[in-house]
Amino acid sequence: EKPSRSPLPRHEPMSLPLAASASTRASGASASRPRAPATAPATTNRPARARDRGGRPSHEKLQPNPIASRRRGSTTRRAAIAADTAESDAADGIVPAFGEGSPAWPLVHADLKGKVRTVSVADARELMARGASLADVRPRIEFEEFRAGIDGDDSLDVRNVPYMVPHRSVAKRWQGYMLCTKDGLKERDWRFTRSFAERFPDKSAPIVVGCKTGGDISMEPIRIETDPSTGRTRQVIPEGSSQYGDKSKSNSLMAIYELQQAGYTNLYHLDGGVTKWCVDGERHQGDPYKFYFHPTILPGILFQLIMVEGIVVRSNMAYVKKFHPESYDQINNTNALYGIINDLIANSPINWMFDYYS
């Protein structure tokens, strides 16, 4: 049903009363209706507009505009992204080895091969005795748990410049918390080479770069290849690696790839990483094989306890429903917590295992 039309045209010019009168006559309205003075805008058939205390019509007040607000929000986000881009090392022409905008690891590996000088723990110790520094690129929380050198001992120059930092997205960090990942999910430091330059301004000084395990540049990387007979892609895992980890890849190697672009000319790669440094008995503090508690894993512990309890309850209820149906409703009605947990798991993505069990 179409809405009824107003007797006046929708876009009537209010500042031209004569034109308004003419259009009124043309539309068949009564000619005896009093005409508005020529000096005042026509207000026929229009409700009186309320005015605020200052005499301004209420419709002229500044009202929140949701579309404009969204546009301002988008503009703010774009400005934040632009600021991030200006502050990031992408503005310096750095091609990242990991994350958005990075080439596939086999390409990075091929570019690094022949350019990386790998040193053993003993060689690294000799270099540091002659004035070299150790750049530990592990996340901050790992550096706090165990590291090369001892507090108060200045004989070793060890500095932490994390390659991976807590994710800027709160949601991403919380995904890590729910998986018991210390400090949540992480991402590459979007201004890594600039952060490194703040800690190591001399780009010609000898620097040993190490992470947790080091990585082996001599090994072949995991590749994704297409089977010409079937057209399907498959993962080719060389000996020594697995589907859970590429032994040719590490944070220290990715860091060196970017630092070479930034102009560092005297870099060394620590074979075996800081873990091997500690295991070989060099001066260190902390234990690489000890578990250190951190409060950011508490949400994951709680979540997993709830899920385990839910799985147990759901399993019991599935068994009762199948073999003792006469007791199923009684348990559901008399134990509210059992019923709530059972319903929660029944509507969760893991319920397929109980359907299969049934």
Secondary structure as GFF3:
##gff-version 3
##sequence-region A 1 358
A	DSSP	alpha_helix	17	26	.	.	.	ID=ss1
A	DSSP	three_ten_helix	58	60	.	.	.	ID=ss2
A	DSSP	alpha_helix	66	87	.	.	.	ID=ss3
A	DSSP	three_ten_helix	89	92	.	.	.	ID=ss4
A	DSSP	alpha_helix	105	112	.	.	.	ID=ss5
A	DSSP	beta_strand	118	119	.	.	.	ID=ss6
A	DSSP	alpha_helix	121	129	.	.	.	ID=ss7
A	DSSP	beta_strand	133	136	.	.	.	ID=ss8
A	DSSP	alpha_helix	140	145	.	.	.	ID=ss9
A	DSSP	beta_strand	147	148	.	.	.	ID=ss10
A	DSSP	beta_strand	158	160	.	.	.	ID=ss11
A	DSSP	beta_strand	164	166	.	.	.	ID=ss12
A	DSSP	alpha_helix	170	178	.	.	.	ID=ss13
A	DSSP	beta_strand	186	188	.	.	.	ID=ss14
A	DSSP	alpha_helix	192	199	.	.	.	ID=ss15
A	DSSP	beta_strand	207	210	.	.	.	ID=ss16
A	DSSP	beta_strand	223	226	.	.	.	ID=ss17
A	DSSP	beta_strand	233	236	.	.	.	ID=ss18
A	DSSP	alpha_helix	251	261	.	.	.	ID=ss19
A	DSSP	beta_strand	267	270	.	.	.	ID=ss20
A	DSSP	alpha_helix	273	279	.	.	.	ID=ss21
A	DSSP	beta_strand	284	285	.	.	.	ID=ss22
A	DSSP	three_ten_helix	295	297	.	.	.	ID=ss23
A	DSSP	alpha_helix	298	323	.	.	.	ID=ss24
A	DSSP	alpha_helix	325	334	.	.	.	ID=ss25
A	DSSP	alpha_helix	336	346	.	.	.	ID=ss26
A	DSSP	three_ten_helix	349	351	.	.	.	ID=ss27
A	DSSP	alpha_helix	352	357	.	.	.	ID=ss28
###
